Amino acid sequence: MGLIIQQRALAAAGGLRQILPIVRKRDRSLFEQIHRAMNSVVLNIAEADGNDAGTARARFASACGSAKEVRAGLQLGVAYGYFPSARVQAVDIALDEVCAMSWRLSGRSILRPQPHVMAHTSSSLSSR
């Protein structure tokens, strides 16, 4: 497999193997949302790898959005008490890496506002 980002996305998907059954049992709608979003991350990265530069940038941007969606779904699972945050920490870290790489590959990092303009928010499940 060629792209490091694809390897990290598949590692995140594999990390969900133990979590998704818990979510499905407790909240079918959230399960479906997380599952679709994780599929979107991996498939958009694969599609980007085989496309022209403009389409690739759009697919990497979509992968980043879907990675953030999976992370938000996991945060909901923690908030609802379905599992402890420690249980999804490795997946969260892998998705954070995927999002950082896909953001950069999408070319959007050039358009990002300066850090002093942005409000600081933490979207990570871990206390990094």
A tleap script that builds the chain and sets N, CA, C and O, in Angstrom:
source leaprc.protein.ff14SB
mol = sequence {
  NMET GLY LEU ILE ILE GLN GLN ARG ALA LEU
  ALA ALA ALA GLY GLY LEU ARG GLN ILE LEU
  PRO ILE VAL ARG LYS ARG ASP ARG SER LEU
  PHE GLU GLN ILE HIE ARG ALA MET ASN SER
  VAL VAL LEU ASN ILE ALA GLU ALA ASP GLY
  ASN ASP ALA GLY THR ALA ARG ALA ARG PHE
  ALA SER ALA CYS GLY SER ALA LYS GLU VAL
  ARG ALA GLY LEU GLN LEU GLY VAL ALA TYR
  GLY TYR PHE PRO SER ALA ARG VAL GLN ALA
  VAL ASP ILE ALA LEU ASP GLU VAL CYS ALA
  MET SER TRP ARG LEU SER GLY ARG SER ILE
  LEU ARG PRO GLN PRO HIE VAL MET ALA HIE
  THR SER SER SER LEU SER SER CARG
}
set mol.1.N position { 0.852 -1.169 0.000 }
set mol.1.CA position { 0.000 0.000 0.000 }
set mol.1.C position { 0.895 1.229 0.000 }
set mol.1.O position { 1.879 1.287 0.738 }
set mol.2.N position { 0.552 2.222 -0.836 }
set mol.2.CA position { 1.422 3.341 -1.063 }
set mol.2.C position { 1.374 4.471 -0.059 }
set mol.2.O position { 2.406 4.824 0.511 }
set mol.3.N position { 0.228 5.040 0.173 }
set mol.3.CA position { 0.144 6.257 0.960 }
set mol.3.C position { 0.140 5.993 2.466 }
set mol.3.O position { -0.592 5.131 2.953 }
set mol.4.N position { 0.956 6.737 3.187 }
set mol.4.CA position { 0.989 6.633 4.649 }
set mol.4.C position { -0.367 7.012 5.227 }
set mol.4.O position { -0.824 6.400 6.193 }
set mol.5.N position { -1.011 8.016 4.643 }
set mol.5.CA position { -2.309 8.449 5.137 }
set mol.5.C position { -3.341 7.316 5.036 }
set mol.5.O position { -4.203 7.174 5.903 }
set mol.6.N position { -3.241 6.526 3.984 }
set mol.6.CA position { -4.161 5.396 3.817 }
set mol.6.C position { -3.904 4.340 4.897 }
set mol.6.O position { -4.843 3.748 5.430 }
set mol.7.N position { -2.655 4.114 5.208 }
set mol.7.CA position { -2.315 3.159 6.259 }
set mol.7.C position { -2.851 3.611 7.612 }
set mol.7.O position { -3.368 2.797 8.377 }
set mol.8.N position { -2.731 4.903 7.915 }
set mol.8.CA position { -3.249 5.432 9.185 }
set mol.8.C position { -4.774 5.358 9.228 }
set mol.8.O position { -5.353 5.064 10.274 }
set mol.9.N position { -5.423 5.624 8.095 }
set mol.9.CA position { -6.885 5.545 8.040 }
set mol.9.C position { -7.352 4.110 8.263 }
set mol.9.O position { -8.332 3.879 8.972 }
set mol.10.N position { -6.668 3.161 7.671 }
set mol.10.CA position { -7.035 1.752 7.868 }
set mol.10.C position { -6.747 1.297 9.294 }
set mol.10.O position { -7.469 0.462 9.837 }
set mol.11.N position { -5.700 1.841 9.899 }
set mol.11.CA position { -5.421 1.529 11.307 }
set mol.11.C position { -6.552 2.055 12.194 }
set mol.11.O position { -6.975 1.381 13.133 }
set mol.12.N position { -7.037 3.255 11.894 }
set mol.12.CA position { -8.159 3.812 12.654 }
set mol.12.C position { -9.406 2.943 12.467 }
set mol.12.O position { -10.119 2.656 13.429 }
set mol.13.N position { -9.660 2.535 11.244 }
set mol.13.CA position { -10.822 1.677 10.972 }
set mol.13.C position { -10.699 0.362 11.736 }
set mol.13.O position { -11.679 -0.121 12.302 }
set mol.14.N position { -9.512 -0.213 11.753 }
set mol.14.CA position { -9.294 -1.446 12.507 }
set mol.14.C position { -9.489 -1.247 13.993 }
set mol.14.O position { -9.963 -2.144 14.690 }
set mol.15.N position { -9.123 -0.067 14.485 }
set mol.15.CA position { -9.306 0.243 15.897 }
set mol.15.C position { -10.771 0.347 16.297 }
set mol.15.O position { -11.112 0.199 17.470 }
set mol.16.N position { -11.628 0.599 15.325 }
set mol.16.CA position { -13.067 0.680 15.598 }
set mol.16.C position { -13.731 -0.692 15.703 }
set mol.16.O position { -14.884 -0.796 16.121 }
set mol.17.N position { -13.013 -1.728 15.329 }
set mol.17.CA position { -13.575 -3.084 15.315 }
set mol.17.C position { -14.185 -3.480 16.655 }
set mol.17.O position { -15.216 -4.152 16.683 }
set mol.18.N position { -13.575 -3.081 17.756 }
set mol.18.CA position { -14.087 -3.424 19.084 }
set mol.18.C position { -15.129 -2.413 19.587 }
set mol.18.O position { -15.932 -2.734 20.463 }
set mol.19.N position { -15.114 -1.211 19.038 }
set mol.19.CA position { -16.002 -0.139 19.495 }
set mol.19.C position { -17.352 -0.171 18.787 }
set mol.19.O position { -18.392 0.021 19.418 }
set mol.20.N position { -17.339 -0.411 17.488 }
set mol.20.CA position { -18.580 -0.339 16.715 }
set mol.20.C position { -19.681 -1.273 17.218 }
set mol.20.O position { -20.840 -0.858 17.238 }
set mol.21.N position { -19.387 -2.507 17.623 }
set mol.21.CA position { -20.463 -3.355 18.152 }
set mol.21.C position { -21.122 -2.777 19.413 }
set mol.21.O position { -22.322 -2.944 19.629 }
set mol.22.N position { -20.326 -2.104 20.231 }
set mol.22.CA position { -20.873 -1.477 21.440 }
set mol.22.C position { -21.834 -0.355 21.051 }
set mol.22.O position { -22.935 -0.245 21.589 }
set mol.23.N position { -21.397 0.469 20.113 }
set mol.23.CA position { -22.228 1.581 19.670 }
set mol.23.C position { -23.495 1.052 18.990 }
set mol.23.O position { -24.588 1.564 19.235 }
set mol.24.N position { -23.353 0.030 18.139 }
set mol.24.CA position { -24.516 -0.516 17.435 }
set mol.24.C position { -25.573 -1.025 18.413 }
set mol.24.O position { -26.771 -0.845 18.196 }
set mol.25.N position { -25.118 -1.659 19.486 }
set mol.25.CA position { -26.034 -2.207 20.479 }
set mol.25.C position { -26.782 -1.100 21.232 }
set mol.25.O position { -27.952 -1.265 21.576 }
set mol.26.N position { -26.109 0.018 21.484 }
set mol.26.CA position { -26.686 1.094 22.300 }
set mol.26.C position { -27.370 2.182 21.486 }
set mol.26.O position { -28.331 2.796 21.949 }
set mol.27.N position { -26.866 2.428 20.247 }
set mol.27.CA position { -27.358 3.572 19.468 }
set mol.27.C position { -27.143 3.292 17.981 }
set mol.27.O position { -26.103 3.626 17.414 }
set mol.28.N position { -28.143 2.675 17.370 }
set mol.28.CA position { -28.031 2.247 15.974 }
set mol.28.C position { -27.724 3.417 15.029 }
set mol.28.O position { -26.921 3.283 14.105 }
set mol.29.N position { -28.364 4.549 15.268 }
set mol.29.CA position { -28.169 5.720 14.407 }
set mol.29.C position { -26.728 6.232 14.483 }
set mol.29.O position { -26.124 6.533 13.453 }
set mol.30.N position { -26.182 6.331 15.681 }
set mol.30.CA position { -24.800 6.777 15.842 }
set mol.30.C position { -23.840 5.772 15.217 }
set mol.30.O position { -22.859 6.160 14.583 }
set mol.31.N position { -24.116 4.494 15.391 }
set mol.31.CA position { -23.292 3.457 14.762 }
set mol.31.C position { -23.226 3.665 13.247 }
set mol.31.O position { -22.145 3.665 12.657 }
set mol.32.N position { -24.389 3.839 12.632 }
set mol.32.CA position { -24.430 3.989 11.174 }
set mol.32.C position { -23.673 5.230 10.717 }
set mol.32.O position { -22.985 5.205 9.696 }
set mol.33.N position { -23.803 6.318 11.478 }
set mol.33.CA position { -23.121 7.562 11.144 }
set mol.33.C position { -21.599 7.387 11.226 }
set mol.33.O position { -20.879 7.776 10.307 }
set mol.34.N position { -21.117 6.805 12.320 }
set mol.34.CA position { -19.672 6.587 12.478 }
set mol.34.C position { -19.156 5.643 11.401 }
set mol.34.O position { -18.104 5.883 10.809 }
set mol.35.N position { -19.896 4.575 11.152 }
set mol.35.CA position { -19.488 3.581 10.161 }
set mol.35.C position { -19.393 4.198 8.763 }
set mol.35.O position { -18.400 3.999 8.063 }
set mol.36.N position { -20.414 4.941 8.360 }
set mol.36.CA position { -20.391 5.596 7.045 }
set mol.36.C position { -19.245 6.601 6.949 }
set mol.36.O position { -18.555 6.667 5.931 }
set mol.37.N position { -19.044 7.381 8.008 }
set mol.37.CA position { -17.983 8.383 7.979 }
set mol.37.C position { -16.606 7.731 7.890 }
set mol.37.O position { -15.741 8.224 7.166 }
set mol.38.N position { -16.386 6.628 8.617 }
set mol.38.CA position { -15.087 5.949 8.558 }
set mol.38.C position { -14.862 5.365 7.167 }
set mol.38.O position { -13.755 5.435 6.632 }
set mol.39.N position { -15.916 4.788 6.582 }
set mol.39.CA position { -15.804 4.301 5.209 }
set mol.39.C position { -15.428 5.441 4.270 }
set mol.39.O position { -14.604 5.268 3.372 }
set mol.40.N position { -16.035 6.603 4.481 }
set mol.40.CA position { -15.769 7.760 3.643 }
set mol.40.C position { -14.317 8.215 3.747 }
set mol.40.O position { -13.715 8.605 2.746 }
set mol.41.N position { -13.757 8.169 4.942 }
set mol.41.CA position { -12.347 8.549 5.126 }
set mol.41.C position { -11.464 7.678 4.235 }
set mol.41.O position { -10.698 8.187 3.417 }
set mol.42.N position { -11.577 6.384 4.401 }
set mol.42.CA position { -10.710 5.448 3.677 }
set mol.42.C position { -10.941 5.530 2.166 }
set mol.42.O position { -9.987 5.567 1.389 }
set mol.43.N position { -12.199 5.558 1.757 }
set mol.43.CA position { -12.510 5.547 0.322 }
set mol.43.C position { -12.150 6.861 -0.363 }
set mol.43.O position { -11.717 6.850 -1.516 }
set mol.44.N position { -12.317 7.991 0.318 }
set mol.44.CA position { -11.921 9.267 -0.286 }
set mol.44.C position { -10.414 9.356 -0.461 }
set mol.44.O position { -9.933 9.899 -1.455 }
set mol.45.N position { -9.671 8.828 0.495 }
set mol.45.CA position { -8.207 8.820 0.361 }
set mol.45.C position { -7.793 7.949 -0.820 }
set mol.45.O position { -6.918 8.327 -1.598 }
set mol.46.N position { -8.418 6.793 -0.952 }
set mol.46.CA position { -8.099 5.901 -2.080 }
set mol.46.C position { -8.438 6.567 -3.409 }
set mol.46.O position { -7.678 6.475 -4.373 }
set mol.47.N position { -9.587 7.239 -3.450 }
set mol.47.CA position { -9.977 7.929 -4.679 }
set mol.47.C position { -9.017 9.065 -5.004 }
set mol.47.O position { -8.681 9.277 -6.169 }
set mol.48.N position { -8.574 9.793 -3.990 }
set mol.48.CA position { -7.633 10.898 -4.208 }
set mol.48.C position { -6.335 10.396 -4.824 }
set mol.48.O position { -5.748 11.051 -5.685 }
set mol.49.N position { -5.893 9.221 -4.371 }
set mol.49.CA position { -4.628 8.664 -4.846 }
set mol.49.C position { -4.652 8.377 -6.343 }
set mol.49.O position { -3.603 8.361 -6.987 }
set mol.50.N position { -5.834 8.151 -6.900 }
set mol.50.CA position { -5.911 7.812 -8.324 }
set mol.50.C position { -6.516 8.890 -9.184 }
set mol.50.O position { -7.041 8.585 -10.255 }
set mol.51.N position { -6.466 10.155 -8.760 }
set mol.51.CA position { -7.119 11.225 -9.495 }
set mol.51.C position { -6.179 12.368 -9.821 }
set mol.51.O position { -5.043 12.426 -9.350 }
set mol.52.N position { -6.693 13.284 -10.652 }
set mol.52.CA position { -5.936 14.490 -10.981 }
set mol.52.C position { -5.827 15.367 -9.735 }
set mol.52.O position { -6.528 15.145 -8.748 }
set mol.53.N position { -4.958 16.347 -9.788 }
set mol.53.CA position { -4.648 17.156 -8.604 }
set mol.53.C position { -5.868 17.857 -8.025 }
set mol.53.O position { -6.040 17.868 -6.806 }
set mol.54.N position { -6.717 18.440 -8.857 }
set mol.54.CA position { -7.889 19.160 -8.359 }
set mol.54.C position { -8.871 18.243 -7.653 }
set mol.54.O position { -9.362 18.561 -6.569 }
set mol.55.N position { -9.156 17.107 -8.269 }
set mol.55.CA position { -10.073 16.149 -7.654 }
set mol.55.C position { -9.445 15.547 -6.405 }
set mol.55.O position { -10.132 15.324 -5.408 }
set mol.56.N position { -8.151 15.286 -6.454 }
set mol.56.CA position { -7.456 14.725 -5.285 }
set mol.56.C position { -7.563 15.673 -4.100 }
set mol.56.O position { -7.821 15.232 -2.980 }
set mol.57.N position { -7.370 16.969 -4.330 }
set mol.57.CA position { -7.488 17.942 -3.233 }
set mol.57.C position { -8.885 17.910 -2.621 }
set mol.57.O position { -9.031 17.964 -1.400 }
set mol.58.N position { -9.913 17.822 -3.467 }
set mol.58.CA position { -11.291 17.774 -2.967 }
set mol.58.C position { -11.537 16.503 -2.156 }
set mol.58.O position { -12.209 16.551 -1.126 }
set mol.59.N position { -11.003 15.368 -2.606 }
set mol.59.CA position { -11.200 14.106 -1.882 }
set mol.59.C position { -10.459 14.116 -0.554 }
set mol.59.O position { -10.976 13.613 0.443 }
set mol.60.N position { -9.248 14.685 -0.524 }
set mol.60.CA position { -8.527 14.790 0.748 }
set mol.60.C position { -9.276 15.699 1.722 }
set mol.60.O position { -9.322 15.424 2.921 }
set mol.61.N position { -9.863 16.782 1.206 }
set mol.61.CA position { -10.659 17.663 2.067 }
set mol.61.C position { -11.867 16.916 2.623 }
set mol.61.O position { -12.203 17.073 3.797 }
set mol.62.N position { -12.521 16.108 1.796 }
set mol.62.CA position { -13.658 15.310 2.265 }
set mol.62.C position { -13.224 14.289 3.309 }
set mol.62.O position { -13.937 14.050 4.284 }
set mol.63.N position { -12.059 13.690 3.105 }
set mol.63.CA position { -11.537 12.719 4.073 }
set mol.63.C position { -11.322 13.380 5.428 }
set mol.63.O position { -11.613 12.782 6.463 }
set mol.64.N position { -10.817 14.602 5.428 }
set mol.64.CA position { -10.608 15.325 6.676 }
set mol.64.C position { -11.937 15.580 7.379 }
set mol.64.O position { -12.057 15.370 8.586 }
set mol.65.N position { -12.924 16.030 6.630 }
set mol.65.CA position { -14.242 16.272 7.218 }
set mol.65.C position { -14.847 15.007 7.799 }
set mol.65.O position { -15.441 15.041 8.877 }
set mol.66.N position { -14.702 13.900 7.101 }
set mol.66.CA position { -15.238 12.634 7.596 }
set mol.66.C position { -14.471 12.138 8.815 }
set mol.66.O position { -15.060 11.553 9.723 }
set mol.67.N position { -13.153 12.368 8.841 }
set mol.67.CA position { -12.362 11.982 10.021 }
set mol.67.C position { -12.828 12.762 11.244 }
set mol.67.O position { -12.923 12.209 12.340 }
set mol.68.N position { -13.118 14.048 11.055 }
set mol.68.CA position { -13.639 14.852 12.162 }
set mol.68.C position { -15.016 14.353 12.593 }
set mol.68.O position { -15.350 14.395 13.777 }
set mol.69.N position { -15.803 13.889 11.648 }
set mol.69.CA position { -17.122 13.341 11.962 }
set mol.69.C position { -17.000 12.070 12.805 }
set mol.69.O position { -17.746 11.895 13.768 }
set mol.70.N position { -16.074 11.189 12.453 }
set mol.70.CA position { -15.854 9.975 13.246 }
set mol.70.C position { -15.412 10.356 14.654 }
set mol.70.O position { -15.901 9.792 15.633 }
set mol.71.N position { -14.493 11.308 14.760 }
set mol.71.CA position { -14.013 11.735 16.074 }
set mol.71.C position { -15.156 12.300 16.913 }
set mol.71.O position { -15.241 12.024 18.110 }
set mol.72.N position { -16.026 13.080 16.299 }
set mol.72.CA position { -17.170 13.632 17.025 }
set mol.72.C position { -18.109 12.512 17.473 }
set mol.72.O position { -18.660 12.565 18.572 }
set mol.73.N position { -18.290 11.503 16.626 }
set mol.73.CA position { -19.118 10.358 17.004 }
set mol.73.C position { -18.539 9.617 18.196 }
set mol.73.O position { -19.275 9.178 19.080 }
set mol.74.N position { -17.222 9.479 18.220 }
set mol.74.CA position { -16.574 8.827 19.361 }
set mol.74.C position { -16.701 9.674 20.618 }
set mol.74.O position { -16.893 9.144 21.712 }
set mol.75.N position { -16.594 10.982 20.464 }
set mol.75.CA position { -16.780 11.870 21.613 }
set mol.75.C position { -18.197 11.740 22.168 }
set mol.75.O position { -18.396 11.772 23.382 }
set mol.76.N position { -19.177 11.594 21.281 }
set mol.76.CA position { -20.545 11.374 21.737 }
set mol.76.C position { -20.658 10.061 22.507 }
set mol.76.O position { -21.303 9.995 23.553 }
set mol.77.N position { -20.020 9.015 21.975 }
set mol.77.CA position { -20.044 7.723 22.664 }
set mol.77.C position { -19.477 7.812 24.068 }
set mol.77.O position { -19.995 7.195 24.998 }
set mol.78.N position { -18.411 8.584 24.216 }
set mol.78.CA position { -17.813 8.806 25.535 }
set mol.78.C position { -18.784 9.609 26.402 }
set mol.78.O position { -19.027 9.261 27.558 }
set mol.79.N position { -19.336 10.682 25.839 }
set mol.79.CA position { -20.258 11.537 26.590 }
set mol.79.C position { -21.497 10.774 27.052 }
set mol.79.O position { -22.018 11.026 28.139 }
set mol.80.N position { -21.964 9.843 26.225 }
set mol.80.CA position { -23.146 9.052 26.569 }
set mol.80.C position { -22.825 7.889 27.504 }
set mol.80.O position { -23.729 7.196 27.972 }
set mol.81.N position { -21.543 7.678 27.773 }
set mol.81.CA position { -21.150 6.608 28.679 }
set mol.81.C position { -21.114 5.231 28.055 }
set mol.81.O position { -21.163 4.227 28.766 }
set mol.82.N position { -21.029 5.165 26.741 }
set mol.82.CA position { -20.977 3.864 26.061 }
set mol.82.C position { -19.633 3.178 26.276 }
set mol.82.O position { -19.559 1.950 26.311 }
set mol.83.N position { -18.568 3.970 26.420 }
set mol.83.CA position { -17.219 3.451 26.638 }
set mol.83.C position { -16.369 4.587 27.186 }
set mol.83.O position { -16.694 5.756 26.981 }
set mol.84.N position { -15.278 4.258 27.883 }
set mol.84.CA position { -14.386 5.306 28.407 }
set mol.84.C position { -13.512 5.886 27.294 }
set mol.84.O position { -13.248 5.218 26.295 }
set mol.85.N position { -13.073 7.111 27.467 }
set mol.85.CA position { -12.246 7.761 26.443 }
set mol.85.C position { -10.950 6.995 26.181 }
set mol.85.O position { -10.448 6.987 25.057 }
set mol.86.N position { -10.412 6.354 27.212 }
set mol.86.CA position { -9.172 5.589 27.023 }
set mol.86.C position { -9.345 4.477 25.993 }
set mol.86.O position { -8.386 4.078 25.333 }
set mol.87.N position { -10.556 3.988 25.861 }
set mol.87.CA position { -10.834 2.879 24.940 }
set mol.87.C position { -10.699 3.297 23.475 }
set mol.87.O position { -10.439 2.459 22.612 }
set mol.88.N position { -10.877 4.595 23.192 }
set mol.88.CA position { -10.816 5.069 21.806 }
set mol.88.C position { -9.650 6.022 21.556 }
set mol.88.O position { -9.567 6.635 20.492 }
set mol.89.N position { -8.765 6.147 22.514 }
set mol.89.CA position { -7.659 7.097 22.394 }
set mol.89.C position { -6.768 6.810 21.175 }
set mol.89.O position { -6.402 7.742 20.458 }
set mol.90.N position { -6.418 5.565 20.932 }
set mol.90.CA position { -5.548 5.246 19.795 }
set mol.90.C position { -6.232 5.573 18.467 }
set mol.90.O position { -5.591 6.067 17.539 }
set mol.91.N position { -7.529 5.297 18.380 }
set mol.91.CA position { -8.276 5.622 17.159 }
set mol.91.C position { -8.325 7.132 16.981 }
set mol.91.O position { -8.149 7.634 15.871 }
set mol.92.N position { -8.562 7.854 18.061 }
set mol.92.CA position { -8.612 9.307 18.004 }
set mol.92.C position { -7.290 9.888 17.519 }
set mol.92.O position { -7.277 10.803 16.696 }
set mol.93.N position { -6.197 9.369 18.018 }
set mol.93.CA position { -4.875 9.849 17.601 }
set mol.93.C position { -4.641 9.564 16.117 }
set mol.93.O position { -4.149 10.427 15.390 }
set mol.94.N position { -4.991 8.360 15.668 }
set mol.94.CA position { -4.826 8.017 14.251 }
set mol.94.C position { -5.682 8.926 13.372 }
set mol.94.O position { -5.230 9.370 12.316 }
set mol.95.N position { -6.913 9.205 13.798 }
set mol.95.CA position { -7.783 10.090 13.018 }
set mol.95.C position { -7.282 11.526 13.029 }
set mol.95.O position { -7.439 12.238 12.037 }
set mol.96.N position { -6.690 11.961 14.119 }
set mol.96.CA position { -6.096 13.286 14.180 }
set mol.96.C position { -4.958 13.382 13.160 }
set mol.96.O position { -4.828 14.391 12.467 }
set mol.97.N position { -4.153 12.356 13.073 }
set mol.97.CA position { -3.058 12.321 12.103 }
set mol.97.C position { -3.598 12.312 10.677 }
set mol.97.O position { -3.084 13.020 9.811 }
set mol.98.N position { -4.633 11.511 10.432 }
set mol.98.CA position { -5.251 11.450 9.105 }
set mol.98.C position { -5.780 12.829 8.720 }
set mol.98.O position { -5.590 13.285 7.593 }
set mol.99.N position { -6.434 13.476 9.654 }
set mol.99.CA position { -6.995 14.792 9.364 }
set mol.99.C position { -5.887 15.806 9.080 }
set mol.99.O position { -6.013 16.613 8.159 }
set mol.100.N position { -4.824 15.776 9.845 }
set mol.100.CA position { -3.713 16.699 9.609 }
set mol.100.C position { -3.083 16.464 8.237 }
set mol.100.O position { -2.803 17.413 7.504 }
set mol.101.N position { -2.866 15.202 7.899 }
set mol.101.CA position { -2.270 14.890 6.598 }
set mol.101.C position { -3.213 15.255 5.454 }
set mol.101.O position { -2.787 15.834 4.455 }
set mol.102.N position { -4.492 14.917 5.601 }
set mol.102.CA position { -5.441 15.190 4.519 }
set mol.102.C position { -5.653 16.690 4.353 }
set mol.102.O position { -5.824 17.168 3.231 }
set mol.103.N position { -5.645 17.439 5.454 }
set mol.103.CA position { -5.769 18.897 5.384 }
set mol.103.C position { -4.619 19.463 4.553 }
set mol.103.O position { -4.814 20.302 3.673 }
set mol.104.N position { -3.442 18.988 4.855 }
set mol.104.CA position { -2.252 19.463 4.143 }
set mol.104.C position { -2.304 19.069 2.666 }
set mol.104.O position { -2.005 19.884 1.793 }
set mol.105.N position { -2.685 17.814 2.386 }
set mol.105.CA position { -2.750 17.328 1.012 }
set mol.105.C position { -3.861 18.003 0.207 }
set mol.105.O position { -3.795 18.062 -1.021 }
set mol.106.N position { -4.874 18.509 0.898 }
set mol.106.CA position { -5.963 19.189 0.196 }
set mol.106.C position { -5.554 20.590 -0.243 }
set mol.106.O position { -6.236 21.214 -1.055 }
set mol.107.N position { -4.439 21.082 0.297 }
set mol.107.CA position { -3.985 22.423 -0.034 }
set mol.107.C position { -4.666 23.495 0.792 }
set mol.107.O position { -4.400 24.683 0.605 }
set mol.108.N position { -5.540 23.094 1.701 }
set mol.108.CA position { -6.285 24.059 2.507 }
set mol.108.C position { -5.413 24.699 3.581 }
set mol.108.O position { -5.766 25.751 4.114 }
set mol.109.N position { -4.279 24.080 3.906 }
set mol.109.CA position { -3.428 24.650 4.955 }
set mol.109.C position { -2.898 26.022 4.542 }
set mol.109.O position { -2.574 26.847 5.395 }
set mol.110.N position { -2.810 26.261 3.252 }
set mol.110.CA position { -2.348 27.547 2.755 }
set mol.110.C position { -3.385 28.639 3.048 }
set mol.110.O position { -3.032 29.798 3.267 }
set mol.111.N position { -4.658 28.256 3.049 }
set mol.111.CA position { -5.745 29.212 3.239 }
set mol.111.C position { -6.127 29.410 4.691 }
set mol.111.O position { -6.967 30.256 4.999 }
set mol.112.N position { -5.536 28.657 5.576 }
set mol.112.CA position { -5.902 28.679 6.995 }
set mol.112.C position { -5.554 30.033 7.625 }
set mol.112.O position { -4.473 30.567 7.377 }
set mol.113.N position { -6.460 30.591 8.436 }
set mol.113.CA position { -6.162 31.858 9.113 }
set mol.113.C position { -4.959 31.712 10.036 }
set mol.113.O position { -4.615 30.608 10.458 }
set mol.114.N position { -4.331 32.827 10.339 }
set mol.114.CA position { -3.196 32.829 11.245 }
set mol.114.C position { -3.636 32.361 12.628 }
set mol.114.O position { -4.769 32.630 13.026 }
set mol.115.N position { -2.770 31.665 13.376 }
set mol.115.CA position { -3.141 31.127 14.685 }
set mol.115.C position { -3.674 32.169 15.654 }
set mol.115.O position { -4.566 31.850 16.440 }
set mol.116.N position { -3.176 33.389 15.635 }
set mol.116.CA position { -3.631 34.392 16.588 }
set mol.116.C position { -5.071 34.832 16.322 }
set mol.116.O position { -5.703 35.426 17.195 }
set mol.117.N position { -5.594 34.549 15.134 }
set mol.117.CA position { -6.964 34.919 14.781 }
set mol.117.C position { -7.942 33.831 15.202 }
set mol.117.O position { -9.099 34.116 15.511 }
set mol.118.N position { -7.484 32.604 15.213 }
set mol.118.CA position { -8.357 31.460 15.492 }
set mol.118.C position { -8.566 31.287 16.990 }
set mol.118.O position { -7.646 31.468 17.788 }
set mol.119.N position { -9.790 30.936 17.353 }
set mol.119.CA position { -10.069 30.585 18.750 }
set mol.119.C position { -9.547 29.191 18.989 }
set mol.119.O position { -9.668 28.330 18.118 }
set mol.120.N position { -8.973 28.947 20.141 }
set mol.120.CA position { -8.431 27.635 20.459 }
set mol.120.C position { -9.537 26.714 20.966 }
set mol.120.O position { -10.232 27.034 21.930 }
set mol.121.N position { -9.690 25.572 20.308 }
set mol.121.CA position { -10.603 24.539 20.783 }
set mol.121.C position { -9.882 23.220 20.707 }
set mol.121.O position { -9.037 23.013 19.835 }
set mol.122.N position { -10.207 22.334 21.608 }
set mol.122.CA position { -9.605 21.005 21.626 }
set mol.122.C position { -10.634 19.999 21.185 }
set mol.122.O position { -11.658 19.824 21.846 }
set mol.123.N position { -10.374 19.320 20.054 }
set mol.123.CA position { -11.311 18.313 19.579 }
set mol.123.C position { -10.814 16.905 19.878 }
set mol.123.O position { -11.419 15.926 19.442 }
set mol.124.N position { -9.736 16.802 20.603 }
set mol.124.CA position { -9.163 15.496 20.886 }
set mol.124.C position { -9.799 14.892 22.126 }
set mol.124.O position { -10.155 15.595 23.072 }
set mol.125.N position { -9.932 13.582 22.099 }
set mol.125.CA position { -10.464 12.865 23.255 }
set mol.125.C position { -9.408 12.731 24.345 }
set mol.125.O position { -9.728 12.555 25.521 }
set mol.126.N position { -8.156 12.817 23.939 }
set mol.126.CA position { -7.097 12.663 24.921 }
set mol.126.C position { -6.736 14.025 25.499 }
set mol.126.O position { -7.088 15.063 24.940 }
set mol.127.N position { -6.052 14.008 26.590 }
set mol.127.CA position { -5.637 15.260 27.220 }
set mol.127.C position { -4.206 15.551 26.845 }
set mol.127.O position { -3.310 15.528 27.689 }
set mol.128.N position { -3.993 15.828 25.560 }
set mol.128.CA position { -2.657 16.132 25.064 }
set mol.128.C position { -2.386 17.590 25.192 }
set mol.128.O position { -1.305 18.051 24.826 }
savepdb mol mol.pdb
quit
